[in-house]
Amino acid sequence: MTIEVRYRFDLDTFQLDVNLELPGRGITSLFGPSGCGKTSLLRAIAGLDRHAAGYLRMGDLVWQDEDTFVPAHRRAVGYVFQEASLFEHLSVQGNLEYGLNRVPPSARSIPLERAIALLGIDPLLQRSPATLSGGERQRVAIARALAVSPRLLLMDEPLAAVDLERRQEILPWIETLHRELEIPIIHVSHSPEEVARLADHLVLMRAGRIAAAGDVHEIFTRLDLPLALDNEATSVIEATVSGHDEEYRLTRLDFDGGQFTIPRQPLAVGSPVRLRLAARDVSLTLQHQSGTSILNILPAAVEGISLDDEAQVTVRLLAGSVPILARITRKSAAELGLQPGMQVFAQAKSIALLH
C-alpha cells in the first residue's frame, strides 16, 4: 500500500505545492523549518482543511479528488496535536471512550485495551487530565487517537509542547507504536534529533515545496542537501547487537560496513538498534592506525566531498553500503589527497545509541 498526496494551495507568504508518494508502513517525517508548510500539509491530509486543488489516495481508497472530498470524521485518521487537547471534564478513561465511541464495533481494528497497553497508561485511567504531567497527557492523547482504529496516524510535533525530560519519556512509546502497529504514521518535526531517532522515510520541506524525499539514511547524508552541511550533520545507521565483552563492559554492534563497539548496554544479542554518528566525530586516515585509543575504525570509500566554508569540508563515505559523513578541515582533506573513489579508514570517536 502507498499513500499518494498532491496539493496546491496558497499560504500567507508562499504557495504550498507538493506531489508525494509515501510508504504505507513505518514513520514518515515531514521535516523543515517553522512556517514551511508542514502542519498545513498534515491538516489537508487529515481533511481538517479543504482545498480545491488536492488529491489524496490511501491505498485503494480515494479521500479527495476532483469529485470527492471525504470529511475528516470519515477518513479513519488519528490526529495527535502539539497540545494534548484532552477533555478536562472527563477522566482519562472517558477521553479514550470518547474516541472509541466514534467507531462502529465492526470497524474497530485496535482494541482499546491494546492502545492502553501500547502507551502504558493503565495506571492513569481514573485520573483527571488536570492531574497529569505534560508527558502523561500526550501519551493519553496518542492512545485516544489510536482508539478510533485509524488507517493512518498523523502526529503534529507531538513533543513540541513538553520539556526535554518529558520528550525522553514519550519517545520510547512512539517507537513502540512503530514496532507494534502496521499502520503508517506521518510525523511533523523541525528537530533533526527527533527525526533521526524515529523516521524511516523523510520528506524535506522548504517554503511549501519538497526539497527531497526518500530513505532517512540517504537524505541525512546527501551532500546536495542542507542536513549534511549543517554543523550538527549526522549519519543514521542500523545495526544489530552481536555480542558483549563482559571483561571490558562493551557491546558489539554489527552493521553492513563492519562493527562498532560501545559501552555495555542491556540489550539481547540479535536486537536491532539505531545509531547516530555525528560528522564532527569522524576522522580519516589512509592507513589503519594502531596505538590509538579509538576502538571504532572502519574501512570506507570516499564517495563525495563538499566544501562547507573556507576552513572545512564534509566527506561522504560508504562503509559497505552504509553512507557516513565526516567533517574535517580543508587542509586535512588536501594533505590526505582525498578524491572520490579513494579507500580510507574512518575513525569514530563516539557513537550515540538512539534505540
C-alpha positions in Angstrom: 0.0 0.0 0.0 1.1 3.5 -0.7 -0.2 7.0 0.1 -0.4 9.4 -2.8 -0.6 13.1 -1.9 -0.9 16.0 -4.3 -1.9 19.5 -3.1 -1.6 23.1 -4.3 -2.9 26.0 -2.3 -1.9 29.4 -1.1 -0.4 30.1 2.3 0.4 33.5 3.8 3.7 34.2 2.0 4.0 31.3 -0.5 2.1 28.6 -2.3 2.2 25.0 -1.0 2.8 22.7 -4.0 3.5 19.1 -3.2 3.4 15.8 -5.1 4.4 12.8 -3.0 4.1 9.0 -2.9 4.6 7.8 0.7 5.1 4.3 2.0 2.2 2.5 3.6 4.2 1.4 6.6 6.6 2.9 9.1 7.1 6.5 10.1 7.4 9.3 7.5 8.7 12.6 8.9 7.8 15.9 7.3 10.8 18.0 8.3 11.8 21.6 7.8 11.9 25.0 9.5 8.9 26.5 11.2 6.5 28.0 8.7 7.5 25.9 5.7 4.0 24.3 5.4 4.4 21.0 7.3 1.3 21.4 9.5 -0.7 22.9 6.7 0.0 19.8 4.6 -0.8 17.5 7.6 -4.2 19.2 8.1 -5.0 18.8 4.4 -4.2 15.1 4.7 -6.5 14.8 7.7 -9.3 16.6 5.9 -9.4 19.3 8.6 -8.8 22.0 5.9 -10.4 21.6 2.5 -8.5 22.8 -0.6 -9.9 22.6 -4.1 -6.6 21.6 -5.8 -6.0 18.3 -4.0 -5.7 14.6 -4.4 -5.3 12.0 -1.7 -5.3 8.3 -2.1 -4.8 5.9 0.9 -4.2 2.5 -0.6 -7.3 1.7 -2.6 -9.3 4.5 -1.0 -9.5 7.9 -2.6 -10.2 10.5 0.1 -10.0 13.5 -2.2 -10.0 14.2 -5.9 -11.9 16.5 -8.4 -15.2 14.9 -7.5 -14.7 13.6 -4.0 -14.0 15.0 -0.5 -14.3 12.6 2.4 -14.7 14.7 5.6 -12.2 14.3 8.4 -14.5 12.3 10.7 -14.9 9.7 7.9 -11.2 9.3 7.0 -10.2 6.7 9.7 -7.4 9.1 10.7 -6.0 9.5 14.2 -4.6 13.0 14.8 -2.2 14.0 17.6 -1.9 17.8 18.0 1.1 19.7 19.6 -1.1 20.3 22.6 -2.8 17.2 24.1 -6.3 18.9 23.9 -7.9 16.4 26.3 -11.5 16.9 27.6 -10.9 18.3 31.0 -14.4 17.3 32.3 -13.7 13.6 31.5 -11.4 11.2 33.2 -8.6 9.6 31.1 -10.9 6.6 30.6 -13.7 8.9 29.5 -11.3 10.6 27.0 -10.4 7.2 25.5 -14.0 6.0 25.3 -14.9 9.3 23.5 -12.6 8.3 20.7 -13.7 4.7 20.8 -17.4 5.6 20.5 -16.8 7.3 17.2 -16.1 3.9 15.6 -18.7 1.2 15.0 -17.8 -2.1 16.7 -17.4 -3.8 13.4 -14.7 -1.3 12.3 -12.6 -1.5 15.5 -9.2 -2.9 14.5 -7.2 -1.7 17.5 -8.9 -2.8 20.8 -8.9 -0.1 23.5 -7.0 -2.4 25.8 -4.2 -2.6 23.3 -4.0 1.2 22.9 -3.8 1.5 26.7 -1.1 -1.1 26.9 1.0 0.3 24.0 1.1 3.7 25.7 1.5 2.3 29.3 -1.4 4.4 30.7 -3.4 1.8 32.6 -2.4 3.5 36.0 -3.8 6.8 34.7 -7.3 5.7 33.7 -9.2 7.1 36.6 -7.3 10.3 36.8 -8.4 13.8 35.7 -6.4 15.4 32.8 -5.6 18.3 35.2 -3.5 16.0 37.4 -1.3 14.6 34.5 2.2 15.7 33.6 2.8 17.0 30.1 4.2 13.7 29.0 1.3 11.7 30.5 -1.2 14.0 28.8 0.5 13.4 25.4 0.6 9.7 25.9 -3.2 9.8 26.6 -3.7 11.9 23.5 -1.9 9.3 21.4 -3.9 6.5 22.9 -7.1 8.4 22.2 -6.0 8.8 18.5 -5.5 5.1 18.3 -8.9 4.4 19.9 -10.5 5.4 16.6 -8.8 2.4 14.9 -7.1 4.7 12.3 -5.7 3.5 9.0 -3.3 6.4 9.2 -1.9 8.2 12.3 -0.9 11.8 12.0 1.3 13.5 14.6 1.9 17.2 14.5 5.1 17.9 16.5 3.9 15.7 19.4 6.9 16.6 21.5 6.9 20.4 20.9 4.9 21.3 24.0 6.9 19.2 26.5 10.3 19.8 28.0 13.4 17.7 27.2 12.8 15.2 30.1 9.3 14.6 29.0 10.4 14.1 25.4 12.7 11.3 26.5 9.7 9.8 28.3 7.4 9.9 25.3 9.9 8.8 22.5 10.1 5.2 23.6 6.3 4.9 23.4 6.2 6.3 19.9 8.9 3.7 19.0 6.7 1.0 20.4 3.9 2.1 18.1 6.4 1.9 15.2 7.3 -1.7 16.2 3.8 -3.0 17.1 1.4 -1.4 14.7 1.2 -1.9 10.9 -0.5 1.4 10.2 1.6 4.2 8.7 2.5 7.3 10.7 3.1 10.7 9.3 5.0 12.8 11.8 5.8 16.5 11.7 9.0 17.9 13.2 11.7 20.5 12.9 14.1 18.6 15.3 16.8 16.7 13.5 17.4 14.6 16.6 13.8 13.5 16.8 13.7 12.7 13.1 17.0 10.7 13.3 15.5 8.6 16.1 12.0 8.0 14.7 11.8 8.3 10.9 12.1 5.6 8.2 11.2 7.9 5.4 12.0 11.6 5.3 10.3 14.5 3.4 12.4 17.6 3.5 10.3 20.7 3.0 11.3 24.3 2.2 8.8 27.2 1.7 5.9 24.9 0.6 8.0 22.7 -1.8 9.5 19.3 -1.4 13.3 19.7 -1.4 13.8 15.9 -1.2 12.1 12.7 -0.1 13.4 9.3 0.5 15.0 6.9 2.9 16.1 8.7 6.1 19.7 7.3 6.0 20.1 8.7 2.4 18.5 12.1 3.0 20.6 12.8 6.1 23.9 12.2 4.2 23.2 13.7 0.7 25.8 16.4 0.1 23.4 18.5 -2.0 21.0 18.9 0.9 21.3 21.2 3.9 21.2 18.4 6.6 24.6 17.1 5.6 26.1 20.6 5.6 24.7 21.6 9.0 27.0 22.0 12.0 25.1 19.1 13.6 25.3 16.9 10.5 24.6 13.2 11.4 24.6 9.8 9.9 21.9 7.4 10.9 23.0 3.7 11.0 21.0 0.5 11.6 22.9 -2.3 13.4 22.4 -5.5 15.3 23.7 -6.5 18.7 26.2 -9.3 18.0 27.7 -9.8 21.5 29.1 -8.4 24.7 32.6 -8.1 26.1 32.0 -8.7 29.8 35.6 -8.2 30.9 35.7 -4.6 29.5 32.0 -3.9 29.7 31.5 -3.3 26.0 28.7 -4.2 23.5 29.5 -5.1 19.9 27.2 -3.9 17.1 27.3 -5.3 13.6 26.2 -3.4 10.5 26.8 -3.7 6.8 30.0 -1.8 6.9 31.6 -3.6 9.8 31.3 -3.5 13.6 31.0 -0.8 16.3 31.9 -1.2 19.9 30.1 0.9 22.5 29.9 0.9 26.4 28.0 -2.2 27.6 24.2 -1.9 27.0 21.5 -4.1 28.5 20.5 -5.4 25.1 19.9 -9.0 23.9 22.1 -10.5 21.2 20.2 -10.1 17.9 18.4 -6.9 18.9 18.1 -4.3 16.2 19.4 -0.8 17.2 19.7 2.6 15.5 22.8 4.7 15.9 23.7 8.3 15.3 27.2 9.2 14.3 28.0 12.9 14.2 30.1 14.0 11.3 32.4 16.1 13.6 33.2 12.8 15.5 34.6 11.1 12.4 38.3 11.5 11.4 40.0 9.9 8.4 43.3 8.2 7.8 44.9 6.5 4.8 46.2 3.5 6.9 44.6 1.6 9.7 46.0 3.1 12.8 47.5 1.2 15.8 48.5 2.6 19.1 45.3 4.6 19.4 42.5 4.8 21.9 39.9 4.9 19.2 38.2 1.5 19.0 35.9 2.0 16.0 38.0 2.1 12.8 36.2 1.2 9.6 37.4 0.7 6.0 35.4 3.1 3.7 35.4 4.6 0.3 35.2 8.3 -0.4 32.0 9.0 -2.4 31.9 12.8 -2.5 33.4 15.9 -0.9 31.5 19.2 -0.3 33.2 22.5 0.6 31.4 23.8 3.7 33.3 27.0 4.2 36.9 28.3 3.8 38.1 26.0 6.6 36.0 22.8 6.5 34.7 20.1 4.1 32.2 17.4 4.5 33.1 14.0 3.1 30.5 11.4 2.3 31.8 7.9 2.7 30.5 4.4 2.1 31.2 1.8 4.7 29.9 -1.3 2.9 26.6 0.1 1.6 26.1 2.5 4.5 26.6 6.2 4.0 28.7 8.0 6.7 29.7 11.7 6.9 33.0 13.1 8.1 33.6 16.7 8.9 37.3 17.6 8.6 39.4 20.7 7.8 40.0 21.6 4.2 43.8 21.4 5.0 43.4 17.8 6.2 41.5 16.9 3.0 44.3 18.4 0.9 47.1 16.7 2.8 45.3 13.3 2.5 44.7 14.0 -1.2 41.1 12.9 -0.8 39.3 12.1 -4.1 36.1 10.2 -4.9 36.8 6.5 -5.1 39.7 6.6 -2.6 39.9 3.9 0.1 40.4 5.3 3.6 39.7 4.4 7.2 37.0 6.2 9.2 37.7 6.6 12.9 34.6 7.2 15.0 35.3 8.9 18.3 31.9 8.5 19.8 28.5 6.9 18.7 25.1 7.6 20.2 22.6 4.7 20.7 19.2 6.1 19.7 17.2 2.9 20.4 
